[in-house]
Amino acid sequence: MNSVTLGIDLGKRWFHVVGCDGGGRVLLREKFSRSQLLQFMAQHQPCLVGIETCCGSQYLARKFQGFGHEVRLLPAQYVKPFVKSQKNDFNDAQAIAEAVRLPTMRFVPLKTEEQMDVQALHRARERVLQQRLALTNQIRGLLLDRGIEIAQGFYALRTTLPALLEDDDSGLTPMLRDLGRMLLDMWNRTEATIDQMNNRITCMSRDSELCRRLQTIPGIGVLLSTAIVSAVGDASAFRRARDLAAWVGLVPQQHTTRGKPRLLCITKRGNGYLRRLFVQGARALWVWKDKHPNDPVQRWLLQLAERRHIHIAICALANKLVRIAWAVMRSGIEFQHRYHI
């Protein structure tokens, strides 16, 4: 008997599948390798398939959709309450099969290969930035052990270290001087890699009409616009602007009891990288607030900063930028600077 709902627990090599009928009764419990799973899904009649989001889930979801199945991706934290008794792979798959049938369940939208490419580029760039920072700190620490202090920042390292390594009176030993040249060469290659990634992201933003529209919003540039499109596409998965702001984690945390609402700090849920870029864009608007005194966004920010702490005002502006971005993506028009907040 073919199952109506399939819950699949993904792994690197082995995949556990639990199938249920319309009443929730378990009809299938199988363990497959990757090739066996693809063959099984290709031969199974179209049904509802639930997969927990993890590495590789987007690829398999697209493959299963090509076989005619209706695939839904579930966040791991929403599946955990459905796990009964001991935790094992079959129990996880059964929990997925039960959770995917709920009408109130929230699912993760499937991404296209173009979105995955842009997201991979952003993640690789973030990794290289961390490597550059770690390498910079290590070079400054090694020199500080020899009594040589270099100012913070990349510019000081780029301009001071080459001359220091060539100076015979710097007090560095020959071995440390050779090590410094190797570290400096690694640092320069990292800088070149970052520039190549930045150029690639810039080209992608120019080719995307949606990215160009997002960049008309104050505080949103090349990095943020491409990150938004890679994460949410055209934002069709969000019914309201507040839903996108809540997904990014820029709405207040609610702790209501006895009918008394109480709002705390922001939830910081969802995509932390995207949230950080929105906050940085809002902070940039605060830095340049005196340059555009007649801009409605700047005027709203200044009025809020008079009543709240500046960090709270910046987070509130980041929330507003998320909502404006949702409106721009859903409406299909550019941001209009002549408006009233």
HELIX and SHEET records of a PDB file:
HELIX    1   1 ARG A   34  GLN A   43  1                                  10    
HELIX    2   2 SER A   57  GLY A   66  1                                  10    
HELIX    3   3 ALA A   76  VAL A   79  1                                   4    
HELIX    4   4 LYS A   80  PHE A   82  5                                   3    
HELIX    5   5 ASP A   89  ALA A   99  1                                  11    
HELIX    6   6 GLU A  113  LEU A  144  1                                  32    
HELIX    7   7 PHE A  154  GLU A  166  1                                  13    
HELIX    8   8 PRO A  174  ASP A  207  1                                  34    
HELIX    9   9 GLU A  209  LEU A  214  1                                   6    
HELIX   10  10 VAL A  222  VAL A  232  1                                  11    
HELIX   11  11 ALA A  241  VAL A  248  1                                   8    
HELIX   12  12 GLY A  272  VAL A  287  1                                  16    
HELIX   13  13 PRO A  296  ALA A  305  1                                  10    
HELIX   14  14 ILE A  310  SER A  331  1                                  22    
SHEET    1   A 5 VAL A  26  SER A  33  0                                        
SHEET    2   A 5 TRP A  14  CYS A  20 -1                                        
SHEET    3   A 5 THR A   5  ASP A   9 -1                                        
SHEET    4   A 5 LEU A  48  GLU A  52  1                                        
SHEET    5   A 5 GLU A  70  LEU A  74  1                                        
SHEET    1   B 2 PRO A 252  GLN A 254  0                                        
SHEET    2   B 2 LEU A 263  ILE A 266 -1                                        
END                                                                             
